[in-house]
Amino acid sequence: MNYALIMAGGVGTRLWPMSRANRPKQALQLVGDRTMFQLSVDRLSPLFKPESIFVVTRAEHAPILAAQVPELPPANFIIEPEGRGTAPAIALAAIHLRHFDPQAAMVVVTADHYISKEKEFQRTLQAAIQAAEEGHLVTLGISPSGPSTGYGYIQQGRQRGIAQDLAYYQVERFTEKPDLETARQMVQSGQYSWNSGMFIWRVERVLEEFARQMPEFYAQLEQVEKTLATPAYENTLKHIWPRVAKQTIDYGVMEGAKDVVVFPVDIGWSDIGSWASLLDLLPADAEGNILNGPTLGIDTRDSLIFGKDRLIATIGVKGLVIVDTEDALLICPKDREQEVREIVKRLADSGQERYL
Amino acid sequence: MNYALIMAGGVGTRLWPMSRANRPKQALQLVGDRTMFQLSVDRLSPLFKPESIFVVTRAEHAPILAAQVPELPPANFIIEPEGRGTAPAIALAAIHLRHFDPQAAMVVVTADHYISKEKEFQRTLQAAIQAAEEGHLVTLGISPSGPSTGYGYIQQGRQRGIAQDLAYYQVERFTEKPDLETARQMVQSGQYSWNSGMFIWRVERVLEEFARQMPEFYAQLEQVEKTLATPAYENTLKHIWPRVAKQTIDYGVMEGAKDVVVFPVDIGWSDIGSWASLLDLLPADAEGNILNGPTLGIDTRDSLIFGKDRLIATIGVKGLVIVDTEDALLICPKDREQEVREIVKRLADSGQERYL
């Protein structure tokens, strides 16, 4: 059987003040009237029954997300006592799936991205599952639209096969977020794609890699696995998880893994990481504005104005991000919105938890 | 006896969204923790007992203002059924005062201005009352700090006298708001001061001028006066006032009046007409900001941020006016804040009364 795992553990600090500790990014309606999490489930639904869709998230976010997609069985929400990076999160889900179905193949997607070409995405997933069943660790590589320094890159080598008319290639190398010059060279070479954070593999196969490359963690994982479906599970997980070393799936597994392949895809993928990314993604009006909620602009251009109930009146505003919530308001030029993190940090440092 | 009249009939459109139809400018705390109206009363209190301080305002604003200064007798709020300009407002108050005290002298001040040198203001009023008792129509002229095109100007002629060590001068001419070139010439000549809208005169004397210069209106006024202290007053006023021609005291009376004098004064006078005027008036912090309410700024300068309960976080903001209220928010560069009126107009035109 095939299963999908939605990684929904983040908060989305750069989308403050809309994203909050108790209202994570994936629970927000950022594109249209479905939340990021709902969109993730929607995209998977033609391929997976609700009972085959799993979610790994934090305890405090599980009820929020579960309420948004009531058709998912509550037991499919796999709770991490605390976040230890993508490698442990995926491994935890993998042992759950192995417990249900030792032959399981799994698709790992995130709730952080928007995908405009759903049919193409679904077609790729089907091809990727076919490649995974042949034993490959499969990743989806996004054709770069520019020399972004915000993503990791995947270098592709020789073609390894074709599934459902889609060619896939040997992965030569995973690279970290590069500097601009390196990014330029990589994009120019035509050999690189962006690391989407989406993976497809047989559960047994990726757990093999965990065992081989992260043996210490794998031993911890086995202790948890032994207690699956027993009353001891929750306490064991709570005891072990804080002792687990933080690790990403890229560093911990993919870089050193055998037989990794990539499908270069064009699925209309966008990282919804920040307000600027929404300015790039969402359709603007004739003045270049993206407006949400009641607004009244005089000479207002190229701005993202995300309000809700209150009227936002602007005069002579250009390239500004304005995000209004019940108790906090953000105003910053779109080219400085990476500093939103600094706002969140200062709030945390000054003990203003109510705004976090 | 001497009486003071506070003109408190305006709304203060340019201070939207803080000023509203039911929350006029004079009822707002714009400078410190006293409202404009409270500050007006405070300034008069050393010279006038509460029962000698009158207010002319609109029916809907009277309860708001009365609640702010409970020591004023409710009967001292003179209600205009609708605003017909400063001339009718002053005349209406004048017949009330003549009814109480035919010998009354009256000081007319507005609630729209801030006066930082209160002692100097009070000293000038005492001198002006002395001059008024000699039969002059007295006005206070503000020494211009620049060639403003936002005020009317008063041209002074020969000295007419000295009261309490302060010289006062014949008024040669009242002029309308000038263009910039004219304003420059006037300021350079040293003969002009700004028309403050503050006047001091004996009630009988100003009513003489109304009778002479605005005979049609004066006849209407007499009809109202006959009903003073009778049950017919309110209905008579309501019947007559909409028929009264709109007129300002400057055009209707002062320009054509006999024996008008001016005290050139330096009383730290500021017109609080707009957000930019507050930026000029209020003390800024080291970054040039005037902050009110919870704020968190990164690289934020020369801005006025007026919030209340909600956090306003800003990044890379310069010279911006940000005013946040419960149901509406304004963002505009300080040099375009004259367009706030246009926002209010558009809201009215589109039937969005709840924001007015």
Boltz contact constraints between the chains, C-beta under 6 A:
constraints:
  - contact:
      token1: [A, 298]
      token2: [B, 339]
      max_distance: 6.0
  - contact:
      token1: [A, 298]
      token2: [B, 342]
      max_distance: 6.0
  - contact:
      token1: [A, 310]
      token2: [B, 327]
      max_distance: 6.0
  - contact:
      token1: [A, 310]
      token2: [B, 328]
      max_distance: 6.0
  - contact:
      token1: [A, 310]
      token2: [B, 329]
      max_distance: 6.0
  - contact:
      token1: [A, 311]
      token2: [B, 328]
      max_distance: 6.0
  - contact:
      token1: [A, 311]
      token2: [B, 355]
      max_distance: 6.0
  - contact:
      token1: [A, 312]
      token2: [B, 329]
      max_distance: 6.0
  - contact:
      token1: [A, 313]
      token2: [B, 330]
      max_distance: 6.0
  - contact:
      token1: [A, 313]
      token2: [B, 343]
      max_distance: 6.0
  - contact:
      token1: [A, 314]
      token2: [B, 331]
      max_distance: 6.0
  - contact:
      token1: [A, 315]
      token2: [B, 332]
      max_distance: 6.0
  - contact:
      token1: [A, 315]
      token2: [B, 336]
      max_distance: 6.0
  - contact:
      token1: [A, 315]
      token2: [B, 339]
      max_distance: 6.0
  - contact:
      token1: [A, 316]
      token2: [B, 332]
      max_distance: 6.0
  - contact:
      token1: [A, 316]
      token2: [B, 333]
      max_distance: 6.0
  - contact:
      token1: [A, 316]
      token2: [B, 336]
      max_distance: 6.0
  - contact:
      token1: [A, 327]
      token2: [B, 310]
      max_distance: 6.0
  - contact:
      token1: [A, 328]
      token2: [B, 310]
      max_distance: 6.0
  - contact:
      token1: [A, 328]
      token2: [B, 311]
      max_distance: 6.0
  - contact:
      token1: [A, 329]
      token2: [B, 310]
      max_distance: 6.0
  - contact:
      token1: [A, 329]
      token2: [B, 312]
      max_distance: 6.0
  - contact:
      token1: [A, 330]
      token2: [B, 313]
      max_distance: 6.0
  - contact:
      token1: [A, 331]
      token2: [B, 314]
      max_distance: 6.0
  - contact:
      token1: [A, 332]
      token2: [B, 315]
      max_distance: 6.0
  - contact:
      token1: [A, 332]
      token2: [B, 316]
      max_distance: 6.0
  - contact:
      token1: [A, 333]
      token2: [B, 316]
      max_distance: 6.0
  - contact:
      token1: [A, 336]
      token2: [B, 315]
      max_distance: 6.0
  - contact:
      token1: [A, 336]
      token2: [B, 316]
      max_distance: 6.0
  - contact:
      token1: [A, 339]
      token2: [B, 298]
      max_distance: 6.0
  - contact:
      token1: [A, 339]
      token2: [B, 315]
      max_distance: 6.0
  - contact:
      token1: [A, 342]
      token2: [B, 298]
      max_distance: 6.0
  - contact:
      token1: [A, 343]
      token2: [B, 313]
      max_distance: 6.0
  - contact:
      token1: [A, 355]
      token2: [B, 311]
      max_distance: 6.0
